[in-house]
Amino acid sequence: MGSENSSEKTVRLDKWLKFSRLFKTRALATRACEDGKVKVNDIKSKPARLLKIGDVLTIKRKSKYRTFDVLNIVQRSISNKDARELYHERTPEIAETSQGLYELLQQWHAEGRRKYKGRPTKKERRDMERFREEPD
């Protein structure tokens, strides 16, 4: 029985990422680990690394880092509601002024982005032509 308890306290990293719903599939979790986008206790980890309660995960997605504390280990898939109880996300405290600036920056970035890649659409081309004609 002692060996059963010790095996229940650890699980493969890629499986836990899938069970916790931080990644949609195990293949995506495995790829993220192999690409070095997942760190356990500040060390880049392979998908087969055994994860235990108390470990700290850092996941990089779209140039943003998210940090999680592992609170529980499961051996199979669970509901989305229960999966949120497997971890605690560490969110840095941000001052109100910094939060306002951050929101403005995100809004500016979203507005400046074009809707489609490649050549401008007909509407975008007409808007550019109108903009060029205005200074007269």
N, C-alpha and C positions, 0 to 999 in steps of 0.2 A: 504494500500500500504506500510506503514511503516514496517509491519511485514514481507512482502515479501522481502524487501531489506535486513533485518537482517538475514533471512533464506538463502538468496543467498550468504552471506558472510561466511558461515560455511558449512562444509561437514564432514562426517565421515572419520576418519583417513584411514581406510582400503580402502575405495572407492577412496580417493584422491591418495593413493599410486598406485592403479591400473590405474586411469585416467592419472597419470603423467608418466606411463610406467616404474616406478622404480621397480615394480613387475609385472610379466607376468599375474598373475591371482589374483583375490580378495582373494581366499582361501590361496594363498601363503603369501599375505600381512597380512591376519588375523593371520596365524600361526606365522609369524615373530613377530607380536605385542604380541601375547600370550606368546611367548618364551622369551620376554624381549629384543629383538634385535632392537626395534625401540623406540627412546626417542623423546619426544617433549619438547623443552625448558629444557633439561637435566633431565626429569622425565620419567621413563618407563610408557608407555601408552597402554591402551587397544584399541582394534580395533574400538570401538564405540565412542571414544573421538572425540569431535568436533574440527576440525582444522580451523584456521583462517589465514588471510594474516598477514605476519610478524612473524609467528612461525618459530622456528628453529628445524629442524629434524636431528637426528643422527641415522644412520642405520649401523648395524654391519653385514658384510657379509664376510665369509671366513677369519676371524681374521683381517679384515680391517674395519676401521671406515670411513664413508663418511658423510659429513655435508651439509645440504641444507637449504636455506632460501626459505620460501613459498612466491611466488610473486603474485599468482592468484589462485582463486578457481573456479572450474567448477562443474556442476551437472550431466554431462554425458561424455561418452568417446569422445575423439577428436583425430585428426590425430597425428602421431608421431612427426611431425615437430612442431605442435602447443603445444604438450605436453611438449616439452623442454622449452617453455616459461613460464611454471607454476612455475619453481623453478630456483634458482641459486646455483650451487655447489661451496662451499668454498674449495679452494685448498690451502694448506699451501705452503708458499714460501720456496724453498729448494735451498741452495747454489749449485753452479756448481760441486764442489768437492764432496759434499754429494750426488748429483744426480748421478754422475759417480759411486760412491761406491754402491749406491742402485741398479743401473742397473747390476753391476757385481754380487752382491749378488743374484739378481733374476735369472740371467743366471746360476750361480753356482747351485742354488737350483733346477732349471729345469733340468740341466744335471744329477744331482745326483739321481733324481727320477727314479724309475723303471717304465717301460711302463705298466706292468700288476701286479696285486696282486697275492699272492700265490707262487707256485713253479716257479723256473726259466724256461724260454722257452729253447728249444734246442739250439738256437743260444747263449743265455745268458750263458748257461752251458758250451758250447764250449769256449766262451770267458774267462770264469772263469778258465777253465782248462789250456788254453794258458797262462794266467796271472800267474798261479801257477808254470808253467814249466819254465818261462823266467829266474829266478835268477840263474839257473845252469850254 
